[in-house]
Amino acid sequence: MSSTVRATVVQASSIFYDTPATLDKAERFLKEAAALGSQLVVFPEAFIGGYPRGYNFADQSPRGKESFRKYHASAINVPGPEVDRLASMAAKYKVYLVTGVVERDGYTLYCTVLFFDPEGNYLGKHRKLMPTYWERLFWGFGDCSTTPIYDTPYGKLGSVICWENRMPLFRTSMYGKGIEIYCAPTADSGDKWVATMRHIAIEGGCYVLSPIQFCRRKDYPPPPEYLYSPTEEDVTPDSIVWAGGSVIISPHGEILAGPNYEGEGLFTADLDVRGEIPKAKFQFDVVGHYSRADVLSLTVNNRPLLPVTFTSSPSKIKVDDEMDDCKDI
């Protein structure tokens, strides 16, 4: 295993309702990160597809329904052509790529993180377990069948999205899988978020990478196509509507890069997984020597939770239907 990995978190805004342009923007940042020697690049929550900040999805008028149609159209299928392009980017710049996307599965959307390796392989995804507050108006709920950890030459890589990081049992499940490079893309920001990331790094004895979007009003469509809440009159095109604050934290809770609240950019640090994580775990291993399984334990249901399950395979159903048709002749 390599002793260190150069990791970069990207602080940038999506181009809302324009997924092809957002993919182009992602590639520009990947090219810059690769020029810095980065081997792991992490993008913010919902970067591909966009985070609908300030929009009122409780609006059930024709205009509100049309807005959701556009948002649905901007989401991506997994797998799909946008996933293929992201995979090709990872291969082109020879990086592990972790990025937030809005995933479209039929007519339900999910806040999802995708993982790619430097050979251009799509590794898998994590769907956000619990959309926060008004996010439940437009995103579905994930389950623990998509909470993967990937062995890489640099350490065990996984992701926990936004306020999932406030769920102690979910964090514990990830510690139980041995996560070492903990990616926490989010739509949160500020001092409290940085404190949360530092706590998780110490609690889990892991590196924490938290990329956050930096958005101005002009990164979203103008009114009346997109009305920014609470009132459009409160903002100008150059108004900062989300200030970023991306960070990289060591297993000892030290800030290695960021936070930055001034604009888009790349924030980079060298992670010494083999050198620093054992030192942190020596003091506190939350699922090892500092656990008490005799009095406190956690059981995780990691089976897919499906709304419809068929007891026969699709091919068997098709044959049976054809036989029924023959009987009617």
Solvent accessible surface area in square Angstrom, and as a share of the most:
residue,aa,sasa,rsa
1,M,135,0.60
2,S,50,0.32
3,S,71,0.46
4,T,65,0.38
5,V,1,0.01
6,R,92,0.34
7,A,0,0.00
8,T,0,0.00
9,V,0,0.00
10,V,0,0.00
11,Q,0,0.00
12,A,0,0.00
13,S,1,0.01
14,S,5,0.03
15,I,64,0.32
16,F,13,0.05
17,Y,46,0.17
18,D,58,0.30
19,T,13,0.07
20,P,90,0.56
21,A,25,0.19
22,T,1,0.01
23,L,8,0.04
24,D,60,0.31
25,K,20,0.08
26,A,2,0.01
27,E,33,0.15
28,R,133,0.49
29,F,20,0.08
30,L,0,0.00
31,K,130,0.55
32,E,92,0.41
33,A,0,0.00
34,A,30,0.24
35,A,90,0.70
36,L,86,0.43
37,G,41,0.39
38,S,6,0.04
39,Q,61,0.27
40,L,4,0.02
41,V,0,0.00
42,V,0,0.00
43,F,1,0.01
44,P,0,0.00
45,E,2,0.01
46,A,0,0.00
47,F,0,0.00
48,I,1,0.00
49,G,5,0.05
50,G,0,0.00
51,Y,15,0.06
52,P,0,0.00
53,R,24,0.09
54,G,16,0.15
55,Y,8,0.03
56,N,79,0.41
57,F,16,0.07
58,A,61,0.47
59,D,28,0.15
60,Q,129,0.57
61,S,44,0.28
62,P,116,0.73
63,R,103,0.37
64,G,4,0.04
65,K,124,0.53
66,E,70,0.31
67,S,5,0.03
68,F,64,0.27
69,R,129,0.47
70,K,57,0.24
71,Y,0,0.00
72,H,30,0.13
73,A,64,0.50
74,S,8,0.05
75,A,3,0.03
76,I,0,0.00
77,N,64,0.33
78,V,23,0.13
79,P,106,0.67
80,G,14,0.14
81,P,99,0.62
82,E,40,0.18
83,V,3,0.02
84,D,95,0.49
85,R,78,0.28
86,L,2,0.01
87,A,13,0.10
88,S,63,0.41
89,M,3,0.01
90,A,0,0.00
91,A,36,0.28
92,K,128,0.54
93,Y,34,0.13
94,K,149,0.63
95,V,0,0.00
96,Y,22,0.08
97,L,1,0.01
98,V,1,0.00
99,T,1,0.01
100,G,0,0.00
101,V,0,0.00
102,V,0,0.00
103,E,3,0.01
104,R,49,0.18
105,D,73,0.38
106,G,51,0.49
107,Y,190,0.72
108,T,58,0.34
109,L,1,0.01
110,Y,31,0.12
111,C,1,0.01
112,T,0,0.00
113,V,1,0.00
114,L,0,0.00
115,F,1,0.00
116,F,1,0.01
117,D,14,0.07
118,P,28,0.18
119,E,127,0.57
120,G,20,0.19
121,N,78,0.40
122,Y,75,0.29
123,L,60,0.30
124,G,12,0.12
125,K,41,0.17
126,H,1,0.00
127,R,38,0.14
128,K,1,0.00
129,L,25,0.12
130,M,71,0.32
131,P,0,0.00
132,T,25,0.15
133,Y,172,0.65
134,W,72,0.25
135,E,3,0.01
136,R,126,0.46
137,L,101,0.50
138,F,9,0.04
139,W,6,0.02
140,G,13,0.12
141,F,106,0.44
142,G,15,0.14
143,D,25,0.13
144,C,24,0.14
145,S,46,0.30
146,T,25,0.14
147,T,6,0.04
148,P,29,0.18
149,I,37,0.19
150,Y,39,0.15
151,D,115,0.59
152,T,12,0.07
153,P,65,0.41
154,Y,32,0.12
155,G,0,0.00
156,K,72,0.30
157,L,3,0.01
158,G,0,0.00
159,S,1,0.01
160,V,0,0.00
161,I,0,0.00
162,C,6,0.04
163,W,93,0.33
164,E,0,0.00
165,N,0,0.00
166,R,118,0.43
167,M,65,0.29
168,P,81,0.51
169,L,120,0.60
170,F,9,0.04
171,R,22,0.08
172,T,43,0.25
173,S,16,0.10
174,M,0,0.00
175,Y,7,0.03
176,G,54,0.52
177,K,80,0.34
178,G,28,0.27
179,I,4,0.02
180,E,23,0.11
181,I,2,0.01
182,Y,0,0.00
183,C,0,0.00
184,A,0,0.00
185,P,0,0.00
186,T,1,0.00
187,A,13,0.10
188,D,28,0.14
189,S,25,0.16
190,G,24,0.23
191,D,121,0.63
192,K,162,0.69
193,W,3,0.01
194,V,14,0.08
195,A,58,0.45
196,T,31,0.18
197,M,0,0.00
198,R,102,0.37
199,H,93,0.42
200,I,0,0.00
201,A,0,0.00
202,I,91,0.46
203,E,30,0.13
204,G,1,0.01
205,G,0,0.00
206,C,0,0.00
207,Y,6,0.02
208,V,0,0.00
209,L,0,0.00
210,S,0,0.00
211,P,0,0.00
212,I,1,0.00
213,Q,7,0.03
214,F,5,0.02
215,C,1,0.01
216,R,72,0.26
217,R,9,0.03
218,K,120,0.51
219,D,39,0.20
220,Y,13,0.05
221,P,16,0.10
222,P,92,0.58
223,P,64,0.40
224,P,108,0.68
225,E,72,0.32
226,Y,1,0.00
227,L,67,0.34
228,Y,24,0.09
229,S,44,0.28
230,P,115,0.73
231,T,65,0.38
232,E,36,0.16
233,E,151,0.68
234,D,97,0.50
235,V,32,0.18
236,T,84,0.49
237,P,90,0.56
238,D,83,0.43
239,S,29,0.19
240,I,83,0.42
241,V,16,0.09
242,W,68,0.24
243,A,34,0.26
244,G,0,0.00
245,G,0,0.00
246,S,0,0.00
247,V,0,0.00
248,I,0,0.00
249,I,0,0.00
250,S,5,0.03
251,P,2,0.01
252,H,66,0.29
253,G,1,0.01
254,E,94,0.42
255,I,67,0.34
256,L,71,0.35
257,A,13,0.10
258,G,31,0.30
259,P,48,0.30
260,N,40,0.21
261,Y,78,0.30
262,E,147,0.66
263,G,16,0.16
264,E,78,0.35
265,G,18,0.17
266,L,34,0.17
267,F,31,0.13
268,T,45,0.26
269,A,13,0.10
270,D,76,0.39
271,L,0,0.00
272,D,43,0.22
273,V,1,0.01
274,R,93,0.34
275,G,26,0.25
276,E,44,0.20
277,I,8,0.04
278,P,69,0.44
279,K,117,0.49
280,A,9,0.07
281,K,50,0.21
282,F,169,0.70
283,Q,137,0.61
284,F,61,0.25
285,D,30,0.16
286,V,34,0.19
287,V,62,0.35
288,G,31,0.30
289,H,116,0.52
290,Y,138,0.52
291,S,47,0.30
292,R,140,0.51
293,A,82,0.64
294,D,106,0.55
295,V,99,0.57
296,L,139,0.69
297,S,105,0.67
298,L,64,0.32
299,T,132,0.77
300,V,59,0.34
301,N,71,0.36
302,N,94,0.48
303,R,164,0.60
304,P,81,0.51
305,L,114,0.56
306,L,118,0.59
307,P,134,0.84
308,V,95,0.55
309,T,105,0.61
310,F,142,0.59
311,T,146,0.85
312,S,42,0.27
313,S,59,0.38
314,P,113,0.71
315,S,78,0.50
316,K,102,0.43
317,I,59,0.30
318,K,126,0.54
319,V,80,0.46
320,D,57,0.30
321,D,76,0.39
322,E,81,0.36
323,M,105,0.47
324,D,75,0.39
325,D,88,0.46
326,C,78,0.47
327,K,154,0.65
328,D,124,0.64
329,I,182,0.93
